[in-house]
Amino acid sequence: MWSKTKKALENRLAECLRDRVYYTFARHIYYDYHWSYHFPIFYIRVDKETWFATNPQWNYKVKEYNRITRNYQKAVDMATKEMGTLDMFGYTDDDYLMEMVHNYLNVYTIDECMNHGNYFYRILAVLDRRTGKRKIKALLDNIDNEPEWFRKYITLRATAQNII
């Protein structure tokens, strides 16, 4: 399944980013005494450097606390409090991650992805070939309103298309 999904994602990449951006998906397995946990990790690599990866440690804590409390939201709150960070994309299983990728590829339009509240969709939309120069220029005009880590995706695309 991942090979077809990866091919579809790479076909959506802007032509100027084809040899620079790569998508990778790995499934890490952690064995506890009586349990095994599967953690999907989705990577976006730019120029052989990892720019984005889901957080497997946060996922592990959520699953561990969910097993104890049987309350997902309480497990998320406990993991967030313990680790001091929040996994902003909320990946806890393969199905949810692949559902988001499927939605990006098949359900949402490029404008819906660009205006979505979840930054995962917005990252993929910035790297998408369907996003035009005018939209990238509009993102550059409002770059101060974006988180610092997201700005590098906008700058990457603008630089690759000679907008900057």
Salt bridges, closest charged atoms under 4 A:
GLU15 OE1 - ARG18 NH1 3.91
ASP47 OD2 - ARG20 NH2 2.77
GLU82 OE2 - LYS61 NZ 3.09
ASP94 OD2 - ARG27 NE 2.29
ASP128 OD2 - ARG130 NH2 2.97
GLU146 OE2 - ARG122 NH2 2.82
